[in-house]
Amino acid sequence: QVRLVESGGGLVQAGGSLRLSCAASGVSFSGIVMGWYRQAPGKQRELVASVSSGGITTYADSVKGRFTISGDNAKSTVYLQMNSLKPEDTADYYCYCRLFGSTTNYWGQGTQVTVSS
């Protein structure tokens, strides 16, 4: 079975940095997309960033230039480096994994990111 374990959230001042990690088990690191969605209270869930096993990345416009997603194939782990954090980045962040050709996401347990001003 596919399991995702994520970590790295916390409380940080505006302008600070955090790095989220998401380790996958039970799935090959080929033919997949992994990344993070986030959801803030009262707001729609949005895709923050993703990376495919082929190295293709996507970013929400709001985080471009500040966040970087990367993958470690050997460790079946993805990382989201979040720099220049803003209060509007405050949300619960959920790692996901999706197989190519599937519309079903597997989800991590979530981690909270809080950015104070």
N, C-alpha and C positions, 0 to 999 in steps of 0.2 A: 504494500500500500504506500501511497505517496504521503510523506510527512514533511512539513515545513516548520522549522524552528527559527524564529527571528529574535533579534536583540538589538540593543543600542540606543533605544529611546531615552529620554530624560528631559530635564529642565535646563535651559540655557538662556543666556542673555542675548538680546538682539545683536547681530553681528558675529555671533559665535558659530561653532561648528559641532556637528554630530556625525557619526558614521553608523548606519544601520547595516546589519548583516542578516542574511537569510540562508540557512543551510537546508538543502533538499536531500531526502533519502527516498528510495523506492522508485526512482525515475532516472533514466539516462539523461545525461547533460547534452544530448544531441536531439534535435528536433523539438525543442521547447522554447518557450518564452517565459522569462521570469521578470518580476519587477514589484513595484509598490503602487497601491492605491492609497489614498488618504480620505478621511472624512472628518470634517469639523462639525460641531453642533449646529443644526439648522441649515447645513449646506449639503449639496449633492456630492456624492462620492466622485472623485476624479482620479484619473490615472496620472501619477506623478512621473514615473519613468519606467522603462522596460528595456531589456536586452535579450536578444535571441541567442541561441547557441551558435549561430553564425556571426555574431558580433554586431548585429544591427541594433541601434539604440533609438529610443524615442524619449522625448521630454515634454512635459507640459510647458506651455509658453511662460508661465509664471515662475518656473524654476530654471529655465535655460540660462547658462552662464554661471549658475550658483551650485547646482547639483551635478554630480557625476555618478553614473551607474557603471559597474564593471562586474565581470564574472570570472570565477576561478574554476575552470573545468575539472581540474584534478580534485578539488575539494567539494564540487557540486554546490558552490556557494556564490551568492551575489552580494554585492556591497553597494550601498548608496551613501556617497560622501556628500554631506550637506554643509555648505559653507554660506557665509553671509546670511544667516538665518534671520527671518523677519517674523514679527508676531503673527502675521497671516499664514505662516507655515504651521501654526499650532493645529494639531489634529491627531487622530489615531491613524497610524500607518499600518497597512496590512500587506504583507508579502503575498504574492501569488505565483502560481506556476500553471502554464497551460501548454498542452501538447499541440503541435501543428496539426491543423485539420479538425480540432475540437473547439467547441464553444464552452466547455466546462473548465472552470478554474478550481484549482486546489489552493487553499488558503492557510497562511500562518495564523498564529494566535493574536497577532496585533501588538503594537508597541506604541506608547503615547509619547508624542513630542510636544513640549510646551516651550514657547519662546516668549520671554518677558521683555517688555520695553524699558 
